[in-house]
């Protein structure tokens, strides 16, 4: 404390005046910043309260939504099972045609595999691998 007093006494009056002005300006800025900080904190708090109320509302509706979803899934599975049963002949035809297409294209697959392997293997496209499955 004594060192601070002697330092202040040794200051030129204009320097002391300048130091006082800087201290006053700094104190004023601090108050302004404090008010700004308080306003921003209040805004964030209001935003958080809104978010919490929205989440609480959604959570309160969840049981009903879950029941609706479960019923929708059950109905959808029932429709799929009924559709599959009703279309067994068409599904069988589709699988037969798909297998026949694969058998008929064996020469194409062999030719494409040879072309790829004779070229630069590092340039093989990922989708080309599907040809060999």
KAWOKA-V671951 format. One record per helix or strand. SS is the DSSP state (hx for helix, st for strand). FROM is the first residue (numbers start at 1). TO is the last residue. If there is no record, write none. Layout:
# KAWOKA-V671951
ss = (SS/SS)
from = (FROM/FROM)
to = (TO/TO)
This chain:
# KAWOKA-V671951
ss = (hx/hx/hx/hx/hx/hx)
from = (2/13/88/106/121/126)
to = (10/86/104/118/123/132)
